Amino acid sequence: MPDPTNFIGQFIRYQIDPGQAGAADGALTPLTNRTAVAATNIGPNAANPVGTPWNFTFLKYSAGEVTTCDLNGATMTGPFSGCFAFTYLSGMQAKLAHVGTSHSPQDPGTIRAKAIWQGVIDGGATNIKGESPFSVFSIAEQQKISTDNGNSLPVVCGYYENANAWAIVFVGARNGMVPVPGVLKIAAARRMPMLDWTLVKAMRQFK
C-alpha cells in the first residue's frame, strides 16, 4: 500500500499489538525478533473489509527497551504516546527501531531505553532519522477523532515503506453504532518527515 492517506476512512481486519513491559535490568542491547507478519485487506465496508491487499511487518513495542528489525519492505510499529522511532543503516542494512521511552525523562524505563539506543549509535549506526508519530497529530485532533468515532480510543502508529514514513491514527471500527470486533478504521493518516538525529537528540521531547 504505497500511501495510507488514500485509505482514510477505510477499514482493516487487524489488531495492534499493545506492547509489553520491558526488563528492569539486564543487558543494554536492543531486542530483535519482536515482529509479526500481517497479511490483511483494506476496504470501505466495516463489516467485511475486503479490498486492497495490505501486507506489512509489525515491529512490537516494549517499554524501557529498544526493539529493532530489518527494514526490507512495508513496516509498521506502535502504539505511540510519545516514543520515537528511527530508521538507520547498520552496515548496508536498513533498520527500524522503536525506542520505548516513558513520558518522564527521569523514569527508569526512559533512561534504560535511551542508553540502549545510544549503544546502537555507538555501534556504528549511520543515516539516522527519526520522529515521534504521536506528535504528528495534535491532542485536539486526536480528541476530535475520538469524539467523531463513538469515543473510541485513538491508537497512533508509524508506517514505513522505502524512504517514506507516515503517522496513522486507528480507531475501533463501527458498523453504524455497533462496534465491529477485530476491525480497525484508519481515522487519519499523514506524511511524516523524518528528522536527522542531530535535530532529534536536541529536542525537548526526546530529552
ABEGO torsion letter per residue (X at the ends): XABAAAABGBBBBBBBBAEBBBBABEBBBBBBGBBBBBBBBBBABAABBBEBBBBBBBBBBBBGBBBBBBBABBBBBOBBAGBBBBBBBBEABBBBBBBBBBABAABAAAAAAAAAAAAAAAAGBBGBBBBBAAAABBAAAAAAAAAAAGGBBBBBBBBBBEABBBBBBBBBBBBEABBBBGBBBBABBBBBBBBBAAAAAABAAAX
